[in-house]
């Protein structure tokens, strides 16, 4: 923003060095990638969960089954839900790592541009 302010003054004499344009473009791209990845981490994501109507039907159908069979079915369901939740969390975590890495690249590009300007 400071560069824009300097270059748009009516009597501005500041001229952006040509060598600074490439790193500034790289910074813009990297910041854009970081923003997209950061937004992705907050998007609602579908995950596997127990179907309520299906569970209600199972209760009616298997109510008289042995306790061990019921515990196995409940445990299997919980494991499936937990596995899918961890998959979604892992995807979001990698997107966040990518966003932070892109921000780091963008800052490096800005530093490079500043070295060309100063």
Residue, then its C-alpha position, 0 to 999 in steps of 0.5 A: x500500500x505504501x508503494x501505491x501511495x508513493x506512486x499515485x501522488x500528483x507530484x510523485x517522483x518515485x519510480x518503482x524499479x523494474x527489478x522489483x516487479x517480479x518479486x512483488x508479483x511473486x508476493x501477490x501470488x503467494x499471498x493469494x494462495x495463502x488466502x485461498x488455503x486459509x479460507x479452505x481450512x474454514x469451509x464446512x466439510x462433510x464427514x461420515x456420521x451415523x444415520x439417525x433413521x438407520x440407527x432407529x431401525x437397528x434399535x427396533x430390529x436388534x434390541x434383543x441381541x446379545x450385549x457383546x454384539x451390540x457393543x461391537x456394532x456401536x464400537x464399529x460405528x464410533x470408529x468409522x465416525x472418528x476415522x472420517x473426522x480425523x481425515x477431514x481434520x488432516x486435510x484442513x491441517x495440511x491446507x493450513x500448513x500450505x497457507x503458512x508456507x505461502x505466507x512465508x514465501x510471500x514475505x521473502x518475495x517482499x524482502x527481495x523487492x525491498x532490497x531492489x527498491x532500497 
